[in-house]
C-alpha cells in the first residue's frame, strides 16, 4: 500500500494503511484473488473523507474486475 506525504501526517497515513490491510484480509476470504501477481494500491487524499464501507465496496468491485 502506498500513501503519499501529501495526504497528511503519519497518523493519517497509517490509519489509511490499516484500513486497506483489513479490507484486503476480507477480500482474500471472499474474492478469489490471484496471489501470483503483485497489486499496488495507491491511496488518494479523498480516502480520508470516505467511510470504511465505501472504501471496501470500491476495492471489492475493482478486484472483481481484475480477476
N, C-alpha and C positions, 0 to 999 in steps of 0.2 A: 504494500500500500504506500502511496506517495502523497504527502501533504506538503505544500509549499509554505514558506515563511510568510507569504502574503496573506494567508488565511487568518493568521492570528498568532498569539503566543503559544508556548509549548503546551500549556494546559488544554487549549482548544484543539490543537493538532493531535494530541494524544487521545482526546475524547473521540475525535473522528476515527482514528485508527482502531480504538477499542470497539466502537460501533461496527465498523466494517469487518473486523475479525469475527465478532459474534454473528453477524449476518452470514459470513462465509461458512461458519460451522453449521448453521442451519441449512445453508444451500447444499453442502456436501451430503447431508442426510436426506434432503427432499428432492434434489435435482441430480441427474446423472451428469457429473462434471468430469471431463477427461483430465486425468492427472498427468498425462504425458506432455502437456502443454504448460507454458508459463503465462499467467494472466497478470496484467498490470492495471491496477485500479488507481486512477488519479482523482483526488478529491477536489472539487471546485468550492469556491467560497460560499456558494449558496447552500451547501450541505449543512451548515450550522443552523440555518433557519428552518430546515425541514425536520419533520418528526421521524422517529425511528421506523415506524410502519411504512411511511412513504419511501424512505431510502431502501428499505427491504424489498418492497414491491418492485421498485425500479430496477434494482440489481437482479432480482429473480427473473424479471422479464428479459433483461439483457443477456443473462446467461442461458436462458431458454433459446434465444435467437442464435447464440453462438453454437450451441450443441444441437 
